[in-house]
Amino acid sequence: MKYLLLGFMVLVATLGLSGCANKVQTYAVSTENLLALKGIATKAKKVNVGNFTDSGKNEKEVMCRLAAPVGTPQGQTFASYIQDAFKKELIIANMYDTNAKNTISMNLNDIYGSTVLGDAYWSFDVTVKSTNGKSYNVKSKYDYESSFSAMSACSEMQRSFPLAVQQLIGRIIHHPKFVQLTK
């Protein structure tokens, strides 16, 4: 009985300490978004990028199947990750200017990551606004393949996050009101 209890304690400790954190990759600029922004730049003005918030939640990671957290590369909040990604897109498209008249900011109203087999996705609900008083809401859902295995599902969850952010930024810049934020 003593060895059975000891064996059980070792198993629990091993399982408890073997969890791994899945960090999402650093954001890479989307070619599709870059081309869209270059097209928009002909009728828009350069903008600055303000704070991207999340209503004070300061979320940096989500739990994946109660197995491991999925978080950002440098431990910044999801809102900050999206802010950095948006800024990169604008810089590459030559639409970013720290001295611009208008500053675009965003609030991440909601973020959700699902790893359910057959229904795995990242979803975002954001409010984008400009210092010129214009704003609009964007919802984006990025579907991806999941797995029965928690390890594989969590790996896919972290791998798909930058792609989900690329899609979100695409929805923000393709919105009919985006150009109005710059004027």
C-alpha positions as CSV (number, residue, x, y, z in Angstrom):
1,M,0.0,0.0,0.0
2,K,2.9,2.3,0.8
3,Y,4.4,1.8,-2.6
4,L,1.1,2.3,-4.3
5,L,0.6,5.7,-2.6
6,L,4.2,6.7,-3.3
7,G,3.7,5.7,-7.0
8,F,0.5,7.7,-7.2
9,M,2.2,10.8,-5.7
10,V,5.1,10.5,-8.2
11,L,2.6,10.3,-11.1
12,V,0.6,13.3,-9.9
13,A,3.8,15.3,-9.4
14,T,5.1,14.3,-12.8
15,L,1.9,15.3,-14.5
16,G,1.6,18.5,-12.6
17,L,5.2,19.6,-13.4
18,S,5.3,18.5,-17.0
19,G,2.9,21.1,-18.4
20,C,4.5,23.4,-21.0
21,A,3.7,26.9,-22.0
22,N,2.9,27.5,-25.6
23,K,4.1,30.9,-26.8
24,V,2.7,32.3,-30.0
25,Q,5.1,33.4,-32.7
26,T,6.2,37.0,-33.2
27,Y,3.9,38.7,-35.7
28,A,4.9,38.7,-39.4
29,V,3.4,41.2,-41.7
30,S,0.7,39.9,-44.1
31,T,1.3,40.4,-47.8
32,E,-2.5,40.7,-48.3
33,N,-2.8,43.4,-45.7
34,L,0.3,45.2,-47.0
35,L,-1.1,45.4,-50.5
36,A,-4.5,46.6,-49.2
37,L,-2.8,49.3,-47.1
38,K,-0.7,50.5,-50.0
39,G,-3.9,50.8,-52.0
40,I,-5.6,52.7,-49.1
41,A,-2.6,55.0,-48.7
42,T,-3.5,56.8,-51.9
43,K,-6.7,58.1,-50.4
44,A,-5.8,58.1,-46.7
45,K,-3.5,60.2,-44.5
46,K,-0.7,58.8,-42.3
47,V,-1.7,58.0,-38.8
48,N,-0.1,57.4,-35.4
49,V,-0.9,54.3,-33.3
50,G,-2.2,54.9,-29.8
51,N,-2.9,52.4,-27.0
52,F,-4.7,49.2,-27.7
53,T,-6.5,48.2,-24.5
54,D,-8.7,45.4,-23.3
55,S,-11.0,47.1,-20.8
56,G,-8.5,46.6,-18.0
57,K,-8.4,42.8,-18.3
58,N,-4.7,42.7,-19.2
59,E,-5.1,39.2,-20.7
60,K,-1.7,37.6,-21.7
61,E,-2.6,34.0,-22.0
62,V,-5.5,31.6,-22.2
63,M,-5.7,28.1,-20.9
64,C,-5.7,25.4,-23.6
65,R,-7.8,22.3,-22.5
66,L,-6.7,22.8,-18.9
67,A,-3.3,21.5,-20.1
68,A,-1.2,24.5,-20.8
69,P,-1.4,28.2,-21.2
70,V,-1.1,29.8,-24.6
71,G,0.5,33.3,-24.4
72,T,2.3,36.0,-26.2
73,P,6.0,35.8,-27.0
74,Q,7.3,38.5,-24.6
75,G,4.4,38.1,-22.1
76,Q,2.7,41.3,-23.3
77,T,-1.1,41.4,-23.3
78,F,-3.1,40.2,-26.3
79,A,-4.1,43.8,-27.0
80,S,-0.5,44.9,-27.0
81,Y,0.4,42.1,-29.4
82,I,-2.3,43.3,-31.7
83,Q,-1.1,46.9,-31.4
84,D,2.4,45.9,-32.3
85,A,1.2,43.9,-35.3
86,F,-1.0,46.8,-36.5
87,K,1.9,49.2,-36.2
88,K,4.2,46.9,-38.2
89,E,1.6,46.7,-41.0
90,L,1.3,50.5,-41.1
91,I,5.1,51.1,-41.0
92,I,5.7,48.7,-43.9
93,A,2.9,50.3,-45.9
94,N,4.4,53.8,-45.2
95,M,1.2,54.9,-43.4
96,Y,2.6,55.3,-40.0
97,D,3.8,58.7,-38.6
98,T,4.4,59.5,-34.9
99,N,3.5,63.2,-35.7
100,A,0.3,62.4,-37.6
101,K,-2.8,64.5,-36.9
102,N,-4.9,61.4,-36.1
103,T,-4.1,58.5,-33.8
104,I,-5.8,55.2,-34.1
105,S,-6.4,53.1,-31.0
106,M,-8.4,50.0,-30.2
107,N,-10.1,48.2,-27.4
108,L,-10.2,44.5,-27.4
109,N,-13.7,43.9,-26.1
110,D,-13.4,40.1,-26.2
111,I,-11.0,37.4,-27.2
112,Y,-11.7,33.7,-27.2
113,G,-9.7,30.7,-28.2
114,S,-11.4,27.3,-28.7
115,T,-9.6,24.0,-29.4
116,V,-12.7,21.8,-29.7
117,L,-12.2,19.1,-32.2
118,G,-14.1,20.2,-35.4
119,D,-14.7,23.7,-34.1
120,A,-11.3,25.2,-33.2
121,Y,-11.1,29.0,-33.6
122,W,-9.8,32.3,-32.4
123,S,-12.5,35.1,-32.2
124,F,-12.0,38.8,-31.6
125,D,-14.4,41.6,-30.9
126,V,-12.7,45.0,-31.2
127,T,-13.7,48.7,-31.3
128,V,-11.4,50.7,-33.5
129,K,-11.3,54.5,-33.0
130,S,-9.5,57.6,-34.1
131,T,-8.8,60.9,-32.3
132,N,-11.0,62.5,-35.0
133,G,-14.0,61.0,-33.3
134,K,-14.7,58.2,-35.8
135,S,-15.0,54.6,-34.6
136,Y,-16.4,51.3,-35.6
137,N,-16.7,47.7,-34.3
138,V,-15.1,44.6,-35.9
139,K,-15.7,41.0,-35.2
140,S,-13.4,38.3,-36.6
141,K,-13.3,34.6,-36.3
142,Y,-10.4,32.5,-37.5
143,D,-11.0,28.8,-37.9
144,Y,-8.2,26.3,-37.7
145,E,-7.7,22.5,-37.5
146,S,-7.6,21.0,-34.0
147,S,-6.7,17.6,-32.7
148,F,-7.9,15.0,-30.2
149,S,-4.6,15.2,-28.5
150,A,-4.2,18.1,-26.0
151,M,-0.6,18.6,-26.9
152,S,-1.3,18.9,-30.6
153,A,-4.4,21.0,-30.1
154,C,-2.5,23.5,-27.9
155,S,0.3,23.6,-30.5
156,E,-2.2,24.4,-33.2
157,M,-3.8,27.0,-31.0
158,Q,-0.5,28.9,-30.5
159,R,0.5,28.4,-34.2
160,S,-2.8,29.9,-35.5
161,F,-2.8,33.0,-33.3
162,P,-0.6,35.3,-35.6
163,L,-2.7,34.2,-38.6
164,A,-5.9,35.1,-36.7
165,V,-4.4,38.5,-35.9
166,Q,-3.5,39.0,-39.6
167,Q,-7.1,38.2,-40.5
168,L,-8.4,40.6,-37.8
169,I,-6.2,43.5,-39.1
170,G,-7.4,42.7,-42.6
171,R,-11.0,43.1,-41.4
172,I,-10.1,46.4,-39.7
173,I,-8.4,47.9,-42.8
174,H,-11.0,46.6,-45.3
175,H,-13.8,48.1,-43.2
176,P,-15.6,50.8,-45.2
177,K,-14.9,53.3,-42.4
178,F,-11.2,52.7,-42.1
179,V,-10.2,55.6,-44.4
180,Q,-12.4,57.9,-42.3
181,L,-10.2,57.2,-39.3
182,T,-7.3,58.8,-41.1
183,K,-8.9,62.1,-42.1
